Amino acid sequence: MSTIEESIDVAVPVRTAYDQWTQFEEFPRFMEGVEEVRQLDATHTHWRTSVAGRTKEFDAEITEQTPDERIAWKATDGPEHAGVVTFHRTGEDQTRIMLQMDVHPDGIAEKAGDALGLTKRRVKGDLERFKGLVEERGKGGETGAWRGQVDQSAT
C-alpha cells in the first residue's frame, strides 16, 4: 500500500473549488487515465479507468462529505484504494486543496510504476489540470454542486 499526499493552491474561493470537485462526472476532463465516472446516487460512483494499457472498472463510496471542507471515499470493489480531499481558505479568492490517497497497485506494471513515482506524478498532474479548469471557469463558473453532507461514521 502506498500513500500519496499532494496539495495545490488555486485562485478561486473555497466554495468554487469544492463545488467543481463534487462534479465527479467531469473528472475525465482533468484526471489522466479516467475514462468515465458515473454518479450512481449521493454516495456511490462507478469508475472506468485505463492504467498501464488495462481498462478497469470499480465502484467507490463517499464515506464523509462536508461542504467546502472535505470529501473522503473508499473503493468498494476493484483496485483497493481510499482517500480524502480537503479544501482550505488561504485568502479572499485563494484555496489550498490537499489530497491524501492510499493505493494498492495491482499487477507488475502498476507496482513498477508506483515504485518509480509515476502514481504520485499522475496525481500531481491531475491537481494541476484541475487548477487550470477551475481557474479558467472562475468564481461562479463551476458546472454544478452537491451541497449535501455525508457522515458514514454515524451509521
N, C-alpha and C positions, 0 to 999 in steps of 0.2 A: 504494500500500500504506500502510495506517495502522497505527500501533502504539498499543495501548490498554494502560495499566497502571493497575490498581486494587488496593486492599487493604481488608480489613475485619478487625476483631477480633471473635472470637466467644467466648462464655463457656462453652466446653467443652474438654476435653483434646484434644490433637493427634490421638490415635487416634480419638476420636469424630468429629471434623471430617473426617479423612481417610476413615474407613470410610463415612461418609454420602456423601461426594463420589464414592466409587467406585461408587455405585448409580446408574449412568448412566440407567437406565430411569425413574428418578424425577426427572430434570431438568425435565420439563414442569411439575412442581409449583412450581418457582421461577424457571425461565428463560422470560422473555417471548418469545413467538414460536416457541418449541419445542413442537411438537405431539406428537412421538413420538421416542424413542431406543430402538433395539433393540441389545442386546449380541449380536454375531454369534459371537464367540469371545473369548479372553482379551485380544486386542489390536485387535479391529475392532468398530466401531459403525456403525449406519445411522441417519441422522437425517432427520426430516421437519419442516420449518420453514415458517412463514408470515411473510414480511418484505415490508412495503410492499404488502400485498394479494396477494403472489405466493407460491405454495407451491413450495418447493424441497426436493429430496431429495439427500443426499450421503452418502458414506462417509468415515470418519475412522479413522486408525490410531494407536494408542498407541505412541509411539516410545521412551518411557522411563517407568518407574514404579518408585518406591522407596517401600515402605510408610512412612507417616507423614511423608514428606518432599516428594515431587514426583510429578507426572504431566505428561508432555509428549505432545503429539499434533500430527498434521498431517492435512489433508484429502487424500484420495487421489483424489477426483473432485469435481465440482461447484464451489461457490464456494471460491476459494483462501483458505486461512487456516491458521494454525498457532499453537500457544501452549503455555504451561506454567503450572501452578498449583503453588505451594509452600505448605507448612504449617510454621509456626514457633511453638514453645512460648514464650510470653511470661510465663507464670505457671502456678501449680498446675493450674488449670482454665481457662486462657486460651490462645487460639491466634490467631495472625495468619495470614490466608490472603492470599497475594499472587498475582495473576493478571496475566499478560502475554500479549497476543494480537496477532498480525499478521494483519490482514484486508484483503482486496482487494474493496471494494464493487463490486457488479455492477449495471450499469444506471444510468440517470439518477436515479431516485428514491433508490436506495441511496447513490449518490455525493453527492447533495444532503443526505441525512440525515446522512451521515458528516461532511460539511463543517460542518453545523450542530451537531455534537457529539451527535447522537441515539444513535449506536452506543455511545459512551462512557457516556452516561447509562443506556442499557439495561443495559450490563454492571454498572454501579454498582447499579442496581435489582435485578438478578439476585443479586448478592452480598448485598444487604440482605435479600432474601427467603430466601436460603439460611441466613443468620444466624437469622432467625426460625424456620425449620424445624428446624435442628439444635439450637437452644437450647430450643425447645418440647419436643422429644423428650428432651433432656438426656443426661447421661452414660449410656452403655449403651443408649440408645434408638434408635440408628441402625438402619436396616432391614436391614442386612447388611454384608458386607465381602468384598473380594477382597484377600488379603494377599500375592499373588504379586509378583515383581519382573520388570520388562521392561527390557532394555538392547539396543536395536536396533543400537547402535554396535559391538557385539561381533560382529555378523554380517558 
